């Protein structure tokens, strides 16, 4: 190869360099995972009606690392918030470490929050499965507990382009719907409480969601589903 060929290769490298380096993350995988999961949780809580500042959701990975570091202390990742329309409805989010969640972990959490937090709901973000004794301890807690694997929160499923829009009906809207179409609750199409969307919104049995499908190919289509 002549000198002109080597010069051309150097120019190509210079041109590609900035583009390629923009995809390089010099931080830890651990901090990136916590950042993505925590952001999804914040979005989830806001969609459920909790008071979550936009500034928290819009925080960048760089800002997250400046605040929590490359190896975040999971205690500092906790989120506590009240519902915008019901101040008695308070949620607490706790991130668990990379080890299996044993019963002593649940007891420790309970000791920390009992008599300090008046909770309606607790979200546990885990990285390894919970042991059977730990699950039994969770069932005895005096408030609703939801358990999410951190890997399920790295992406917000409601933002997928193929996902239809889901809107929760209040009790009045639900009764109006049933009356309008002369239906009983059991006659509505069903949505499992274990469905990813139902888990995202924290839906309870008997609640009804309005599901709107729309795309460039088909016209807007609306259906309703009852959680069971």
Beta strands, then each sheet from edge to edge (+ up, - down):
strand 1: 79-83
strand 2: 86-95
strand 3: 121-126
strand 4: 144-149
strand 5: 165-168
strand 6: 189-191
strand 7: 208-213
strand 8: 221-227
sheet 1: 1+ 2- 3- 4-
sheet 2: 5+ 7- 8+ 6+
end
